[in-house]
Structure formats: structure tokens, C-alpha cells
Amino acid sequence: MDLLVRLYALEPKPELDQRLADAGIAVRRVLAPELGLVSDWIKEEFGPGWASEATIACTRQPSACFIATKNGKLVGFACYDAIARGFFGPTGVSEEARGAGIGHSLLLACLLDMRVQGYGYAAIGDVGPVDFYVRAVGATPIADSEPGVFAGLLRYPD
Ligand SMILES: CC(C)(COP(=O)(O)OP(=O)(O)OC[C@H]1O[C@@H](n2cnc3c(N)ncnc32)[C@H](O)[C@@H]1OP(=O)(O)O)[C@@H](O)C(=O)NCCC(=O)NCCS
């Protein structure tokens, strides 16, 4: 199922930014020289499909891929305009870093950037953790959206 987010109704969350900064976590756009490193990390943590999507997002200018770093190491990523224009995703946070607000912060970084790029709404495709998006940004289900833009997707062998 796909979800819809009203970008025009989103507010930045400075208290979340401060919480992450206090924990030594930075959320920012990927820089071009980091493409290989980011793509390799995503492939290792989440598989080749998401690494491919992130590569598409990183090769836009400005890059449509954001990362979270702690102590000089990657702990999460989020993209938009990868599977289709106006779509958020994929996103992932390394298992040991979950539950600290990083996923929420990466999501907001992308969605607020989409608004700056001129979008009024964002779709989130083929959602796993629906409650995460409902809670973080008030996302709502899109009727008849399955299988949506992912229809017929070829799968990598295990
Ligand atoms: C989904 C994911 C990115 C969330 O990252 P995270 O850093 O753990 O999330 P946060 O700590 O920012 O959580 C923000 C809020 O969402 C809630 N939340 C987090 N993961 C959730 C989940 N899977 N289901 C429901 N709620 C969730 C948190 O409890 C928190 O709520 P609160 O603000 O009331 O405290 C992470 O669990 C992940 O990488 N999962 C595997 C990959 C994945 O499923 N990606 C999404 C594909 S559509």
C-alpha cells in the first residue's frame, strides 16, 4: 500500500534536531564523492535494490538522498525521487541505531526538501511500517495503490 503526505502542512521539528545533535548524530544531504561509500553501505545493510534506488537519488543535483552519521560512520539514509518523481523512499536505519529519532529526522529532511523543490504532496511507496509514517508525518493511505509503481518488479536472487 502507498501513503500520502501533505507537504504543505509539515513543520520542522527543532527539538528533534537538537536531540540528535546532542547525541552526536548529523543528518545531511549526501555529497557526490560519497556515492560509492553510501551505495555499498546500503547494499550491505538493506540489499542491492535499495542501493540502486539510492544511486538514482544521489545522482540528482541537488542530491535527493540524505544520510545520518555518528562518529564518522553511516547509521541511516533516506531518499526521494528514486522509484518515481514525488515518491519518498527507500529509507533505513542500522539496527543498533533504531528508536533514537534518526528515521523520523531523515524522513523530515527529505519531505521538507521535496517541498522546497516544489512538490505539494509526497507518496510513500509499498510501505512496511505504516504506523511509523502515520505517527511521524500524519501520512494517510492511498486507495487502490497496490501494487502501484512497483508492479512486476524483478527480484534479485538470494
Ligand atoms: C522504519 C525505520 C526507518 C524507523 O527508523 P527509527 O530511527 O527506528 O525511527 P525513529 O526512532 O525516528 O521513530 C520515530 C517514531 O516512529 C516509531 N516507530 C519507529 N519504527 C516503527 C515501526 N517499525 N512501526 C511503528 N512505529 C515505529 C517510533 O516508536 C517513534 O515514535 P515516537 O515519536 O512516538 O517515539 C527503521 O525501523 C528501519 O530502518 N526499518 C527497516 C527498513 C524499513 O522498514 N524501512 C521503511 C521502508 S517503507
The ligand as an SDF file (V2000), in Angstrom:
LIG
                    3D

 48 50  0  0  0  0  0  0  0  0999 V2000
   11.4100    2.3390    9.8550 C   0  0  0  0  0  0  0  0  0  0  0  0
   12.7460    2.8620   10.3570 C   0  0  0  0  0  0  0  0  0  0  0  0
   13.4520    3.6690    9.2360 C   0  0  0  0  0  0  0  0  0  0  0  0
   12.4930    3.7840   11.5710 C   0  0  0  0  0  0  0  0  0  0  0  0
   13.7340    4.3340   11.9990 O   0  0  0  0  0  0  0  0  0  0  0  0
   13.9960    4.7120   13.5240 P   0  0  0  0  0  0  0  0  0  0  0  0
   15.2120    5.5560   13.5790 O   0  0  0  0  0  0  0  0  0  0  0  0
   13.9880    3.4910   14.3770 O   0  0  0  0  0  0  0  0  0  0  0  0
   12.6610    5.5540   13.8600 O   0  0  0  0  0  0  0  0  0  0  0  0
   12.5190    6.7270   14.9440 P   0  0  0  0  0  0  0  0  0  0  0  0
   13.3580    6.3990   16.1460 O   0  0  0  0  0  0  0  0  0  0  0  0
   12.7560    8.0340   14.2910 O   0  0  0  0  0  0  0  0  0  0  0  0
   10.9700    6.5940   15.3170 O   0  0  0  0  0  0  0  0  0  0  0  0
   10.0370    7.6650   15.1850 C   0  0  0  0  0  0  0  0  0  0  0  0
    8.7130    7.2160   15.7570 C   0  0  0  0  0  0  0  0  0  0  0  0
    8.1770    6.1320   14.9820 O   0  0  0  0  0  0  0  0  0  0  0  0
    8.0140    4.9650   15.8060 C   0  0  0  0  0  0  0  0  0  0  0  0
    8.4570    3.8010   15.0060 N   0  0  0  0  0  0  0  0  0  0  0  0
    9.7070    3.5160   14.6260 C   0  0  0  0  0  0  0  0  0  0  0  0
    9.7220    2.3790   13.8790 N   0  0  0  0  0  0  0  0  0  0  0  0
    8.4490    1.9610   13.8220 C   0  0  0  0  0  0  0  0  0  0  0  0
    7.8230    0.8430   13.2090 C   0  0  0  0  0  0  0  0  0  0  0  0
    8.5310   -0.0800   12.5080 N   0  0  0  0  0  0  0  0  0  0  0  0
    6.4700    0.7250   13.3330 N   0  0  0  0  0  0  0  0  0  0  0  0
    5.7550    1.6310   14.0340 C   0  0  0  0  0  0  0  0  0  0  0  0
    6.3000    2.7330   14.6430 N   0  0  0  0  0  0  0  0  0  0  0  0
    7.6320    2.8660   14.5350 C   0  0  0  0  0  0  0  0  0  0  0  0
    8.9090    5.1850   16.9960 C   0  0  0  0  0  0  0  0  0  0  0  0
    8.4250    4.4940   18.1290 O   0  0  0  0  0  0  0  0  0  0  0  0
    8.8250    6.6870   17.1800 C   0  0  0  0  0  0  0  0  0  0  0  0
    7.6250    7.0420   17.8480 O   0  0  0  0  0  0  0  0  0  0  0  0
    7.5770    8.2730   18.8950 P   0  0  0  0  0  0  0  0  0  0  0  0
    7.9650    9.5090   18.1100 O   0  0  0  0  0  0  0  0  0  0  0  0
    6.1690    8.3020   19.3510 O   0  0  0  0  0  0  0  0  0  0  0  0
    8.5830    7.9420   19.9410 O   0  0  0  0  0  0  0  0  0  0  0  0
   13.6960    1.6950   10.8350 C   0  0  0  0  0  0  0  0  0  0  0  0
   12.9790    0.9020   11.7690 O   0  0  0  0  0  0  0  0  0  0  0  0
   14.2000    0.7880    9.7120 C   0  0  0  0  0  0  0  0  0  0  0  0
   15.2530    1.0390    9.1280 O   0  0  0  0  0  0  0  0  0  0  0  0
   13.4680   -0.3000    9.4070 N   0  0  0  0  0  0  0  0  0  0  0  0
   13.8920   -1.2580    8.3720 C   0  0  0  0  0  0  0  0  0  0  0  0
   13.7650   -0.6630    6.9870 C   0  0  0  0  0  0  0  0  0  0  0  0
   12.3370   -0.1890    6.6830 C   0  0  0  0  0  0  0  0  0  0  0  0
   11.3420   -0.8500    7.0090 O   0  0  0  0  0  0  0  0  0  0  0  0
   12.2540    0.9800    6.0130 N   0  0  0  0  0  0  0  0  0  0  0  0
   10.9630    1.5700    5.6150 C   0  0  0  0  0  0  0  0  0  0  0  0
   10.5310    1.0180    4.2810 C   0  0  0  0  0  0  0  0  0  0  0  0
    8.9580    1.7010    3.7780 S   0  0  0  0  0  0  0  0  0  0  0  0
  1  2  1  0
  2  3  1  0
  2  4  1  0
  2 36  1  0
  4  5  1  0
  5  6  1  0
  6  7  2  0
  6  8  1  0
  6  9  1  0
  9 10  1  0
 10 11  2  0
 10 12  1  0
 10 13  1  0
 13 14  1  0
 14 15  1  0
 15 16  1  0
 15 30  1  0
 16 17  1  0
 17 18  1  0
 17 28  1  0
 18 19  1  0
 18 27  1  0
 19 20  2  0
 20 21  1  0
 21 22  1  0
 21 27  2  0
 22 23  1  0
 22 24  2  0
 24 25  1  0
 25 26  2  0
 26 27  1  0
 28 29  1  0
 28 30  1  0
 30 31  1  0
 31 32  1  0
 32 33  2  0
 32 34  1  0
 32 35  1  0
 36 37  1  0
 36 38  1  0
 38 39  2  0
 38 40  1  0
 40 41  1  0
 41 42  1  0
 42 43  1  0
 43 44  2  0
 43 45  1  0
 45 46  1  0
 46 47  1  0
 47 48  1  0
M  END
$$$$
